[in-house]
Amino acid sequence: MANINEKNRFLRAKDLTPSDILTFANAGQWVQKEFVNPQSGIKEMNDIFEIGVHLNNDEGIKTISLNKSSRESLGNQYGAETEAWIGKQARGIKLPGDKTVIIPK
């Protein structure tokens, strides 16, 4: 049975504070998600990279989607194979225009 009061398992990058530390818990995976295009109103399928993280050393695992800038930043530091990211840390930085990028700590 599902508990609707359980904490959300998804973490939005824009909700991170400068003091939040993410520790990668798994290698992540590519998933297809349906989105509504804001300009056309048409439903589209997009490939999204999702990865599990511990937030501030919490034992629970949250899932966060990484945008292209975040994937590139983390890949440059930790390598393209995300298995190597497990146990590594990152943090979110806010950019102009309400965008957040996840970078290595």
Secondary structure, DSSP 8 states (H G I E B T S, - for coil): ---TTS--SEE-GGG--TT--EEE-S--EEEEEEEE-TTT--EEEEEEEEEEEEETT-SS-EEEEE-HHHHHHHHHHH-S-GGGGTT-EEEEEEETTTEEEEEE-
